[in-house]
Amino acid sequence: MIGAGAIGLGTAWHLAQQGHDVSVYDPRLNQSVDREGSANDLSGTSASLGVLMGHVFRRSSGRGWRLRRRSMELWPQWIETLQAHQPDLRLHSGLLQIAEDEQAAKRMEALAAQRVDLGLQMVTNADLATVWPTARHGGLHSRHDGRVDPLLLQLALRQALAEQSVELNATAVIRLDATTTTGMCIAPMETAPFTSLWFSARP
């Protein structure tokens, strides 16, 4: 697995749980998980807000919609399991979107009407006065969407992977070379203590 953000670590964790031998490559693995330093030094996950938006997704069909719905079903299970490594990791439920104009408010109203059973509800300007006093067009509240702390998530995943003996390599990958025999060759940075890494495509 190349990349040790939430997606890379989460995928590696899932594969390891299925009994696969997994190695993760990311030069930031030898760095602490925090938001110190410049924005350019942060990974995408560390810089993110950790927002989970499954039910406020505008589409109501197709692969993207199905994946989002499935993701929102799985997140509570993942968080509960990962709390063994980071007890403070939580799924903070409730997501509020502010309508920037009347057109956006109408789209939100239509979505809320379609998905009452999914916990979507319009919020008036009066209701928003204490949290967003400049709101002029209301907003949309989703009870079942929310956010997770991306730093705690990364810490929990790193610890879970270490417990499962997943190899964590703090090195950058600069090239992928397709091969005809063993699958994929990954060429790391020249400073790494090896010349290439070979990954088999066979099960």
CORVENPE-V954227 format. One line per field, one symbol per residue. ss: DSSP state (H for helix, E for strand, C for the rest). phi: phi as a letter, one per 40 degrees, with the letter a starting at -180 (. if undefined). burial: b if it has 9 or more other C-alpha atoms within 8 Angstrom, else e. A space follows every 10 residues. Layout:
ss=???
phi=???
burial=???
//
This chain:
ss=CECCCHHHHH HHHHHHHCCC CCEEECHHHH CCCCCCCCHH HCCHHHHCCC EECCCCCCCC CCHHHHHHHH HHHHHHHHHH HHCCCCCCCC EEEEEEEECC CHHHHHHHHH HHHHCHHHCE EEECHHHHCC CCCCCCCCEE EEEEEEEECH HHHHHHHHHH HHHCCCEEEC CCEEEEEECC CCEEEEEECC CCCCCCEEEE CCC
phi=.bhbcccccc ccccccccgc cbbbbacccc bccabcgccc cccdcccccg cbbccccccb agcdcccccc ccccddcccc ccccbbdccb ccchbbbccc accccccccc ccccbdccgc acbcdcccdc bacccbbgab bbcbciabcc cccccccdcc ccccgccbbc acbbabbcbb bbhbbbcccc cccababbbc ccc
burial=bebbbbebbb bbbebbeeee ebbbbbbbbe eeeeeeeeee ebeebbbeeb ebbbbbeeee eeeebbebbe bbeebbeebe ebbeebeebe bebbbeebbb eeebbeebbe bbbebbebbb bbbbbeebbe eeeebebbbb bbbbbbbbbb bbbbbbbbbb bbeeebebbb bbbeebeeee ebbbbbbbbe eeeeeebbbe eee
//
